[in-house]
Amino acid sequence: MKTLTVEEATPGLGQLVELALAGEQIRIRKGSGIVELRPTQAAKPAVNETLTPREALRLLQEDARMTPQQAERYLRELREERLAAESRRPA
């Protein structure tokens, strides 16, 4: 089991994640607090569960490997579409 400080873990975080995914126990300490890096299954929402736009975007980003720039562009387009629809709506 490896236990590192945040400062020690930061530069090699990618490698530490790979080790944790391979089954090695990794702990990171900050002051008196300790966290563990370990594999977990991503929770997928139920099919009938309503997602907020932010949650839906996060899922799209995870599944499609959407870059932050693509996500920003997507959000901007959604916002513009919503504003355009609201301006067409009778008062």
Backbone torsions as a table, in degrees:
resi	resn	phi	psi	omega
1	MET	NA	131.5	177.5
2	LYS	-102.5	136.5	172.8
3	THR	-126.7	122.2	-177.3
4	LEU	-126.4	160.7	171.7
5	THR	-81.8	165.5	177.4
6	VAL	-58.3	-41.5	-179.0
7	GLU	-63.4	-38.4	178.8
8	GLU	-72.1	-35.4	-174.8
9	ALA	-79.2	-31.7	-172.8
10	THR	-55.2	-51.5	-177.0
11	PRO	-62.9	-31.1	-176.8
12	GLY	-111.7	29.0	-174.7
13	LEU	-59.2	-40.7	179.2
14	GLY	-59.1	-44.0	179.1
15	GLN	-66.9	-38.7	178.0
16	LEU	-63.9	-38.4	176.7
17	VAL	-63.1	-43.8	178.0
18	GLU	-59.9	-42.8	178.3
19	LEU	-63.6	-42.4	179.0
20	ALA	-64.3	-40.4	177.7
21	LEU	-63.5	-29.4	178.9
22	ALA	-81.8	-2.9	175.7
23	GLY	109.2	-4.6	179.2
24	GLU	-75.4	141.7	179.0
25	GLN	-84.4	121.5	-178.1
26	ILE	-123.6	129.1	175.4
27	ARG	-121.3	143.5	177.3
28	ILE	-124.2	129.5	-174.8
29	ARG	-110.4	137.3	171.4
30	LYS	-135.6	109.2	-174.3
31	GLY	63.2	-126.4	179.0
32	SER	-93.7	-4.2	180.0
33	GLY	-88.9	145.3	179.0
34	ILE	-133.5	135.9	172.8
35	VAL	-120.7	156.4	178.2
36	GLU	-114.2	140.3	171.1
37	LEU	-94.0	122.6	177.5
38	ARG	-154.2	151.6	179.7
39	PRO	-66.0	149.7	176.0
40	THR	-149.5	160.0	176.3
41	GLN	-88.1	133.2	177.3
42	ALA	-69.4	132.5	179.0
43	ALA	-78.8	124.2	176.2
44	LYS	-99.4	135.3	179.7
45	PRO	-67.7	153.0	176.2
46	ALA	-63.5	153.1	-176.5
47	VAL	-58.4	-39.1	-177.4
48	ASN	-88.9	4.0	-179.6
49	GLU	-77.7	133.2	178.9
50	THR	-84.3	129.4	179.7
51	LEU	-103.0	147.5	170.6
52	THR	-73.3	158.9	177.7
53	PRO	-55.7	-36.8	179.8
54	ARG	-65.2	-43.0	178.9
55	GLU	-65.9	-40.8	178.6
56	ALA	-62.6	-42.2	178.6
57	LEU	-64.0	-40.7	178.9
58	ARG	-61.4	-43.0	178.2
59	LEU	-64.2	-42.1	176.7
60	LEU	-61.0	-41.3	-179.0
61	GLN	-64.5	-41.6	179.3
62	GLU	-67.5	-46.6	-175.1
63	ASP	-72.8	-38.5	-174.2
64	ALA	-100.9	1.4	-177.4
65	ARG	57.9	43.6	179.6
66	MET	-69.4	134.3	178.7
67	THR	-78.5	159.6	177.0
68	PRO	-57.0	-35.6	179.1
69	GLN	-66.6	-41.0	177.6
70	GLN	-65.1	-39.0	178.8
71	ALA	-63.7	-43.4	177.9
72	GLU	-61.0	-44.2	179.5
73	ARG	-62.3	-42.9	179.3
74	TYR	-61.4	-46.3	178.8
75	LEU	-62.7	-40.3	179.4
76	ARG	-61.9	-44.0	179.2
77	GLU	-63.2	-43.0	178.2
78	LEU	-61.5	-43.6	-179.7
79	ARG	-62.0	-44.6	179.7
80	GLU	-64.0	-40.4	177.7
81	GLU	-63.4	-42.7	180.0
82	ARG	-64.1	-44.2	179.1
83	LEU	-64.4	-39.6	178.5
84	ALA	-64.6	-41.9	178.6
85	ALA	-64.7	-40.0	179.5
86	GLU	-66.6	-34.7	-179.4
87	SER	-72.9	-23.7	178.7
88	ARG	-84.9	-17.5	-176.6
89	ARG	-71.2	132.5	178.3
90	PRO	-66.9	146.5	-177.8
91	ALA	-78.3	NA	NA
